Amino acid sequence: MQPALENMLKRRRDRSIATILGIKERECDPHLPDRAKRVLRKVILDQFNDFYDVVLDVAASLDTGEVTLNEHYLDKIDAIHALLSRLEPEAPVVMPPRKLTVD
């Protein structure tokens, strides 16, 4: 994988984590007990870091040609997400992680 891509992904991950944790600390923490604050912070960090590791693995494997993304199903998931967003603009839509197929 190109170092520039890895650096860009790391910076983007770090900005996303900082934004979400900042909102959590400002909006949620005043209403949560200390244990819940710690647990939520850990979950956010663990999930972002796990996702980041998967992205790095996939990006690195694309360079070797060992992973094939099933674009048809990824496009279908995106279309469902877009439709749900239009149907319920007030409600956040939480999508499950995309699944990758390996040939």
Order of alpha helices (4+ residues) and beta strands (2+ residues): alpha-alpha-alpha
